[in-house]
Amino acid sequence: MNGSLENTPLFLERQWLPTWALVLIVAAPLPVLASLLAVASREPGPARTEALWAAGVGIGVCALVLVLVGSMRTRVDTSGLLVTFGFPGWLRFRFRREEIEAAGARRYRPIREFGGWGIRGLGAKRALNMRGDEGVELTVRRKGRTGTVMIGSQRPRELEHALRLLEIPPPEGRALDPV
């Protein structure tokens, strides 16, 4: 180890799906799974095997959804901001320090502005959020194009502060609804 603080996080947050979403993911397929298991318990031979396979696939799909999108992790270090989704963090969104032109905490309307929570938006206006209605809006410049990305957070002031430590200024000329 070289003793460098370069990769030391200035901000770290993990958010989980809201309880209602977890219940929906787990409870919605239960009637179908129960009927498949009922068929498996009374049918002999191939019908039983097919029902058990279908139930197993259903359980596997629910588990996969939870693993891939059940949480969101936001990390700020000296290189910039990284947002990952899921337990392994396979869905990754990196914003290098030099790409972020401005950042400001604000309250927003997830459904009205972005169509809900998760990985949302196309083109120049996007959102990466898990729950709630607060976050930090980034102005990002990539490949000669400027756009905004809302990073949902349960601790938006701390996230904004970490970005200020990277000398990222607040947005200019826009009326933000501050948190």
C-alpha positions, 0 to 999 in steps of 0.5 A, spaced: 500 500 500 502 506 498 498 510 503 495 514 498 488 517 499 486 517 492 481 512 493 478 513 500 471 515 499 468 522 501 461 519 501 458 513 501 451 511 501 447 504 500 440 505 499 435 499 498 428 498 495 422 500 499 419 495 503 413 496 498 417 494 492 420 488 496 413 485 498 411 486 490 417 483 487 416 477 492 408 477 493 406 478 486 408 471 483 406 467 490 399 465 487 402 462 480 408 459 484 403 456 489 398 453 483 405 450 480 406 447 486 399 444 487 399 441 480 406 438 482 403 435 488 398 431 485 400 430 478 405 424 477 410 424 471 412 429 466 407 434 469 410 434 476 417 435 473 414 441 469 411 444 474 417 444 479 421 446 474 417 452 472 416 454 480 424 453 480 424 458 474 419 463 477 423 463 484 430 464 480 427 470 476 425 473 483 431 472 486 435 475 480 431 481 480 433 482 487 440 481 486 441 485 480 436 491 482 435 491 489 440 496 492 443 502 489 450 504 492 453 511 491 460 513 492 464 519 491 472 519 491 477 524 488 476 521 481 469 523 481 462 519 482 460 512 481 453 509 482 452 502 482 445 497 482 445 491 485 449 487 490 454 485 485 454 492 482 454 490 475 450 496 473 455 501 473 455 509 472 461 513 472 462 520 472 469 522 472 470 529 476 472 533 469 465 531 466 461 534 472 460 541 471 455 543 476 452 539 482 446 541 486 441 538 491 434 539 490 427 535 491 424 532 485 418 529 483 420 522 480 414 520 477 413 526 474 420 528 472 422 521 470 417 516 470 419 513 477 425 510 480 430 506 478 435 507 471 430 512 468 431 517 462 433 518 455 438 523 452 440 529 456 435 528 462 436 522 466 435 519 473 439 514 477 434 513 484 432 508 488 427 511 493 424 518 495 424 525 492 431 528 494 437 528 490 443 531 487 442 534 480 449 533 476 450 537 470 455 533 466 458 534 459 460 528 455 463 527 448 461 535 447 454 534 449 451 537 456 445 533 460 443 532 467 443 526 471 439 526 478 442 522 483 437 520 488 439 520 495 437 519 502 443 524 504 443 529 499 446 535 503 452 530 504 453 528 497 453 535 495 458 537 500 462 531 498 462 534 490 464 541 493 470 538 496 472 536 489 471 543 487 464 542 483 460 548 483 453 549 484 448 550 478 448 557 475 441 560 473 437 555 474 431 555 479 432 549 484 427 546 489 432 546 495 432 540 499 
